[in-house]
């Protein structure tokens, strides 16, 4: 799973984010709570920090500028619930304690324990 940082909304309603490295293909973007925002439809710019063009799904909320986004391969995620479970396994439940210490992931801002 890779991370990106949300930058802005284009005049046509697309979302632009920047990744820390070149991502794979066929990606879905989720917010920090595991909610699907939409698919990556284009990658452009420098290879070291490529820009991602994201087509937001109907009803998805627009993230705040500078917020972290998470990239998942579509082939590994079947539904919104699957994505949320994958996200929880990696980073814990949003706003709460993790279910099991064995599921503790290395999320943003966390070091090895």
N, C-alpha and C positions, 0 to 999 in steps of 0.2 A: 504494500500500500504506500502510495506517495502522497506528499502534501503540496499544496499550492496556497498562494495568498491572493484573496480577492482584491481587485483594483477598482473597477467601475462598471457601469452599465453603458452600453453604446446607445446612440440615438435610435437604432432599430430594435432595441430591447434585449440584445444579447449581453452576456456577462463576460468580462475579461478578467483573467487571473494570470499570475506568473508562477511557474513551477521552479523548483530548485535544480532540477535536471530534466533531461528529455524523457517524457513519459512514454508508455507503450501506446497501443491503439485500442479502440473500442472501449472507452472509459466512461464511467458514470461519476458524477461529482456529488458529494454529500457535505452537509455542514457538520459542525462539531457534535451535534446531537444525533447524527446518523440519518437525518432526513435527506432524501434525494432532492437535488436541485435540478439536475438535468445532465444530458450527455455532452461530452467534448466533441465539437463538430469540426474544429480546425486547430492546428498547432502552427505557430509562426514565430519569427524572430530568431534571436541568437540561440545556438544549441546549448550554451552554458545555462541560460535562464530563459527558456522559451515561454511565450505567451499562449494561453489557452482561450479559445472562443467557446463559450458554453451556451447552449440553447436551453433556457429555463423551462421546466415543465409547467403546465397550467396549474395554478394554485400554490406553486412553491414560493417561499419568501425570498426576497433579495437579501443577501448577507450584508453586514456592515463592511465598509471599506477597511481593508487591512486584516480582516478575519481569516482564520485558517479554514481551508477546504481540504477534503480528503478524496483521493482518486481511487476508484475500484474498477477492476476489470469486469465488464458486463457478464462474461462467461462464468464468473464465480458468484454472481448475485442474481437470484431469480426474481425476487420481489422486494418491496420496501421492507418487509419484516426480515428477510434474509440479510439485507444490507445492515439494518439496525443491529441484528444479532452479531454480525461480523464486526461491526464497529464497537459494540460493547465488549466483545472478547478481546479486542485490541486495546481499548482505552477505558473500559469500565462503563458503568451506567451513568448517563448524564445527570448531574445534580445529586448523586447519591453514592453510597458505598458500593464497592464491588461485591458480587455474590460470593466469590470464592477467591482466596488469595492466590490460588494456582493460576487464575485467569489474568493476573496482573500483567499488563502490557507496558511497553515503554512508550508512553504517549508524549505529547508535546510538553516540554519543560520537565520531564522526569529523567532522572539518571538511573544507572544500574543499581540494583539493590542487593 
